[in-house]
């Protein structure tokens, strides 16, 4: 790999990182007609992370215990495939727990000559619509076939 190729990759990442996040169309600045004196945007959690992380540990412990219980009481023969089934079970069930407890909000702050402004919003992940369409079609097919 050439040095110029790696530098262009770094420049691309830095340009994406340095680009300010735009406000969603439904949010507008109160003093939008005035030039900004200072503006910054951050992505952070707007809740107590200690409590959320504690809930995450509790949920992951329960899911891990269920996976171990199912592993030791299942009718499958011991082996690599049995272990993979319950490892997959653990990850499929624990992923929503991580998503629920580790959500972030976008915050934007702006100072103008007339005063300070503040906006906050949560971005809806684009992949969820595709995921739910797929799950819905599979569920609908199952009901159609077995119903």
Order of alpha helices (4+ residues) and beta strands (2+ residues): alpha-beta-alpha-alpha-beta-beta-alpha
